[in-house]
Amino acid sequence: MLPALIASDVDGTLLDSDERVTARTRAAVQAAVAGGAQFVLATGRPPRWIPPVVDALGLAPIAVCANGAVIYDAAADRVVSAHTLDPDALRELAEVATRVIPGVGLAVERAGRTAFDESIPQFASSPGYEHAWHNPDNTEVSLEDMLSVPAVKLLIRMSGAHSADLAAALAPHVGLAGDLTYSTNNGLIEVVPLGISKATGVAEVIRPLGITADDVVAFGDMPNDIPMLTWAGLGVAMGNAHGETLAAADEVTASNNEDGVARVLERWWL
């Protein structure tokens, strides 16, 4: 199979542990694109965290952001589409989270028209939210204000907890309000609109291109990548991947620190 499209997760997959795209991986991606393949980023990141990846790759692909909720055209700096949780769904999810896990912190990710749209705070947290990573974009607001505007993602955070444990506790109670997943093990759950995933995001991108899922090779390392890996014609887990992701993949490549993405792409290009 010569893939028509490559869909790659970013953190823990395309980037190494120092958050770099290595020379080998960059060369393999660029060779694939030069050979006629489409390349798509599929990430939990918001659009505003895509420019450093674009700079490191040396090309500006379409990015499926926020675990499938946002399609971002990096070349044009334009949000193509956004699927959102409405205020009622956000309030329901917040009630569930605070009831099931007392003391949990809540935040939301919103989508503007561009990566750095200043018309609304794109990341807003309720008072006392403890970030899972450095986030200079945060705007702290009241819980009521945070839940009053549609969001592409709700973040549920408990410092010191394991994400898998939080997911297990929340899953029976989320119901039809949204779909939960996680992309890091450090006590962070991400909830997107019901039925949305990286798989649906990439499917939205390929629909007008005449490409089918069978023509896609996808790479990932965490549970938020599983829908995409099982949907794609070839789903590849990184050697450093979460156990559930390893089990769901068609094959396992080397780790992100060993150019795992490049090693697979070099079968067809270079």
N, C-alpha and C positions, 0 to 999 in steps of 0.2 A: 504494500500500500504506500503510495506517495501522498502524504497528507496535503490537502488543499488549504487547511488552516491549522495553526498552532495556537493553543490557548494555554497561557501559563500564569499560575499564581506568582506572586511577587516575593513576599517575605518567607524565608525558609525554603524557597524553591529557585526562583530566578536570581535572587540576591544571596550572596554568601553571608556568613555570620557577622561580617564587618559591614553589611549592607552595601556591598559592591557588586556590580556586574563584572565578572572577570573577563579578561581579554579573550579567552577561549569561548566562553558563552556568548559574548557579544559577536564574535566572528561567526559562530554557528547560526545565530539568529539572523544576522545580516545576510549570510549566504543563502539561507532558506527563503528570505524575502526576495533576494535577487533572483532566486530560482523560480519565483512565481507563487510561493506560498503566502497566504495572509497570516499576520501575526496579531494576536489580541492579548492584552493583559486582562487577567481575571482575578480580582483582589478584593479584600475587605476594606482596603484603603479608600478614602474619599478622593474626589478629583484633585483637590489642592495638594495631595501628597504624591501625585503622579509626575509632575515636572522633573524631580531628581532622577526618576527611573528613565524617563525619556532622554535626559541628558546622558545618562550612563550607557544607554543602548545605542545612541546615535541615530535613532528613528522615533517617530511619533505615532504609535499605533492607536487604534480605538481601545479604550479601556472599559471593561465591565467592572464597575466600582461598587462598594458597599454590599458585597456578596450578591450581586446581581440586580440590585435595586436601581442603579444609575448606569446609564451608558454615556460615556464621555469621549468626545472627539478631541484628542490631545493636540492634533495638528492645527485645528481651528479654535482651540480653547472654548469649546461649546458643549454644554450638557444637552445631549440629544433627547434623552427621555429620563424620567424619574418615576418610580413607583413608591407611593408613600403610605405610611400608617396614618390614618386620620385621628383627630383628637380623641374621639370616642374609643378607638382601639388602643391608643396610647394610655388613656386613663385606665382601661380594663387591665392592660398588661402591667402597669405600675401598681395597681391594687393587688394583683396576683403576686408580683415580685416582693412587695413589702410585707405581705401577709405570710407567704411561704418562707421567706428568708428575712427575718427581722434585722434591721440595721443595714440592709443593702443600699448601695448608692445607685443613682439613676442619671443618665445623660442621653442626649439625642444627637443624631447626625442629620443635618438638613442639606438639601441640594439647592444651589442657586442656578443662575444661567451660565456662569463660567466657573472656573476653578476657584477664583478668589472674589466671587461676588460679595460685595459688602452691604447689599440691601437688607440682609438678615444675618444674625449670628448663625454660622453654619454648624458650630458645635456649641451646645448649651448644656450645662449640668445644673442639677439641684444643689443646694448648699451642702458642703461636706463631702462631695464626691471625690474619691481618691483615684487618680489616674493610673492606668496600667502602664503608661509610657509618658514621656515628656510631651505635653500638648500646649503650646503657646497660644493656640487658637480658641481656647475655652472662654466662654462667657457664662458666669454664674448668675442664675436667675432663680426666682421662686419655683417650687414644684408646679404650681398652677400655671405659671407663664410658660414653663418648659413644655408642658403637655398640651398647650393651647394651639400650637402650630403644627401642621403635618410634618412628619419626619420620615426619612428613608430608612432609619435604623434607630432602635432603642438599645442602649447599652445598660446592662445590669452588672454591677461591680461589687465584689466582696474581697477586699484585700486579705491575702493570706489563705484564701480558699483555692480549691482545685476546680477548674472550669467544668470538668466532667461531673463532679459531684453537684455543682449548681445546676447543670443541665438535667441531671437525673431527678433532682428535686422539683424543678420547674415544669418539666415536660408534661406530666399528667394534668397540669392545671391551666396550661396556656390555651387549650381548646382551639377555637377558630379565630383567635385574635391575631395570630402571627406565627411565623416559623422561627424557631430558635436554633442557633448553632454556636460554634466558637472557633476562633483562629489562634488562640494562645491558651496556654495551660494555667495562667496566673490569675484565675478568679474573675474572668470576664465572659459574659454571655452577650451575644448579639442577636437581636430579634428584628427580622425584616417582614414585609407584608406577606401574608399567606400565599404560598405557592411560588414565591420568588427564591431563586438560588443562582449560583454561578452558571448552572446549566441553562436556566431560562434566559439569563443575560446573554450568554454566548449564542443561544438559539435565536434570540432577537437580532443579533448582529449578522448572523449568516443567512437569515431568511431572504433578504433581497439579493444575496450574492449567488443563489442557486447552489449553495453548498449544503450537504446533509451531515448529520451527526457522524455517519460512517466515515466521512472525509476528514474528521477532526482528530488530532492527537492532543491530549490535555495533560498537564503536569500539575501536581499539588502535593501538599504535605500534611494538611490538617483536616479535621472533620468538615469544615465549611467547603472543602474541595470535593468531598465524596459525591454529591449529586452530579458534578461536572465530569468526574472521572468515570462514573458508571454510565453516563449518557454518551460520552464520546466513543468513537470507533476504537480508539486505543487510549486507555487511561493509565497514566504512568505515575506511580508514587515515588517520591524521593527516598533515598536510603535513610534519611533522618526523619521520616514521616511518623506521625501518630499511628499507633497499632491498628485502629479502626480504618485508617486510610490505607495502610499497607494491605489489609485484608480485602478491601474493596477494589483495589487496582488490578488491571490486567497484567501489569509487570512492575518491577521495582528497579529503578536505576541507582546510580551512585548518589551520594548526599549532595546537598547544595554547596558544600565546601570542596567537592570533588568534581564540579562541573557536570552534575547529573543530567541537566537539560541538554547541554552540548553533546554529551556522549550518545544520546538517542538521536538528536538531529543529524549528527555526522554520519548516520547510516545512509541518509539520502543526499546530503549536501556536504561538500568539502572533501 
